Amino acid sequence: MKDKLRKIVENKLARDILAFFHMNQGSIDTVSGVSAWVREDKKKTEAVLDSLVKAGMLEQNSSGSTKGYCYTRDRKAMKIIKEIIEGNG
């Protein structure tokens, strides 16, 4: 799992998104909201968000056509993400 996560966070946008959610673990936001705070195109942001969901680093919830993203609740993944973000993994 660690190698898979490390490979994903080689992407700067993925790393920025993960760092935000790691530091704000109670946050839930949409593609528009996330793209605004990472200052990136919505389509690129959505693609990275979806890859982070598939990798188990974020969770996605939908209400109608609106998708909300939040940090994983998997403690093992959270520990690995913390190590990678802090440069210890």
Secondary structure, DSSP 8 states (H G I E B T S, - for coil): -HHHHHHHTTSHHHHHHHHHHHHTTT-EE-HHHHHHHHT--HHHHHHHHHHHHHTTSEEEEEETTEEEEEE---HHHHHHHHHHHTT--
